Amino acid sequence: MPARADAQRNRARILAAAEEVFTELGPTASTEEVARRAGVAIGTVFRHFPTKRDLLVAIVKDLMARLADEVAALAAEGDPATAFFDFFTRVVDQAAAKKSVVDLLAESGIALDVADPLDSLGQAIGALLAGAQAAGAVRADVRLDEVMALLTALSQAALRAGWDADLRRRTLAVIHAGFRPVAGVS
């Protein structure tokens, strides 16, 4: 039986509030604060997410699904010459912004099964890459596995202390330059 519309809305509000709360307040944030910001009772939070672990796992899975949707929309409708670079930058920026959520997962020893969302994300990024290559914005010899490795590495780096906006900007500039075709080289 499908969930009632109000239950689905509550779940979405709880996830959005939890992502905001944990990003802003870090690992010490309470589920009571999540409930307050979501505008629901604490019992509603626990009905949807019996433990903090369940809530954290749902946040990460929701983020992965949103990224896959975003990259699919960019591949279908974005400017192929810029969409790939814009998305790459947003992923790294979001990793830095979600540091507290990732820290909480690591502290809790929570392992996530994100194989399905990662597969969907990889397929969508592959389409975005192909569009950028067809537009001549990305070198033809850049492969999806290389892009995924760089996204993963930079996202991990964004979680480290000392990784500020300036370092992120400079690092992305180097990576983006490496993706771009070099004049006179085939």
N, C-alpha and C positions, 0 to 999 in steps of 0.2 A: 504494500500500500504506500503510495507516495506521501511524503511528508506534507503536512499542512503548509500553506503559504506563509502563515505567520511564524511557524517554526523555522522555515527556510530563511526568512528575513532575520529572525533572531540569531540564527547561526552565522549568517553573513555579518551582522553587526558585531557579534562577539569576536569573530576572527579579525575584523578590521580594527576593533578596539584593542584586542590583544597584541596585534602587530605593532600598533602605535605605542601602547603601554610598555611592552618589553624593549622596543627600540629606544624609547625615551628614558625609561627608568632602570633598565638593565635587569639582571637576574633576580634582584630583590623585590621586583614588582609583585604585587599580590593579585590574586584572581578577583578579590573584592574590588580592586581598582578597575580591572577589566570589566566587571559587571556594571560598575557605576558609569563608566564611559560608554558602554554599549546601551545603557538605559534599560537594563534587565536586572532581575533578582539574581543573587548568587546561585540559587537553586537551578535557575535556567542555564547558567554557565555549566554547572556540574551535570545537568541532564544531557547536554550536548557533548561535553568533554569531562568525563569522570575524574581525570587527573590532569595536573599541569603538563605532564608528558604528552597526553593525548592532544591537548591544546597546542603545544609547540609543534608536534608532528603535523597537525592540521594546518598551522600557519605556513610551514615550509612547503607542504604539498599544494596549498592554495597559491603561494607565490610562484611555484614552478608552473602551475597551470596558467596563471596570468601571464607569465613570460612566454609560454608557448603560444597563447592566444595573441599576444602583442607581436611576436615575431611573424606569425602567420599573416596577420593583418598588414604588417609592413611589407612582407613579401608580395602580397596580393595588390596592395594599393599605394605603397610608398614609392618614393623616387629611388630607383635601383642604384643610382650613383651615390646616394647619401644614406639610405636606410640601413645598410649593413654597418656602417661606422657609428651611426646614431645608436643602434641597438647594442653594439659591442660596448660603447661607452656607458649606456644606461645599466647594463648588467653589472659592470664593475662598480658603478656608483651605488647601485642598490645593495651590492654585497657589503660595501662599507657601511651603509645605513642600517643594515640588518645584523650588524655585528653582535648585538646583545642577544638576539634570538639564537644565533649560531653558538655563542658562548654557553647559553643555557643548555642547549642540546648536548654540547661537548661535556659540560660539567655533570650532566645527568647520565652520561654514558649511553645516550639514545642513538641507536642506529636506525637510519631511515631506509625504507625500501622505496627508492625513487627511480627505479629502472624504467617503469612505464612513462612517467612524466619526462624523464631525461631522453628517452627514445623520441617522444613527440617533439620535444624541444630541439633535438638534434636534426630531425627531419625538417622542421620549419627553418632552422638556421641554414641548413643545406640549400633550401629554396632561396633564401635571402642572399646567400653567397653566390649561387648561380646567377641570380639577377644582377648582382654587382659586377660579376665577371663579364656577363653579356653586355653590360653598359660600359665596360672598359674601366671601371673604377677600382677593380681589384685584379691583381695579377692572375693569369690563367692557371699558374702552377700551384696556387694556394689550395690546399685540400681541407675538407671538413674536419678531419681528425686533428689537423694542426690548429684550426680555429677553436675547436672544442678544448684542446689542451691549453691554448693561450687564455681562453675565457676562464677555465678552471684555475689556472695558475694565478691570474690577476685577481680573480675573486678571492682566492685564498690569501693573497698578499694584502688585499684590502681589509682583511680581518685583523691584521697585525697592528700592534701599537706603533705609532709613528708614521703610519700610512695616512698622510693628510691629503687635502684636496690638491695642493700644488704638486706633490709627488705623483698622485694619481693622474693628473693632467699631463705631466711630462712623460710619464711611462706610456700612457695611451698614445701620445703623439709619436713616440718611437715605434710602437706596435703598428699604428695606422700607417706610418711611412713605409714600414716593411710590407704591408699588404698592397700598397699602391704600385701600379706598373712603373717601370723605369723606362724613360724615353730611349729609344734605340735598342732596347733589349727585348727579345721575343721569348 
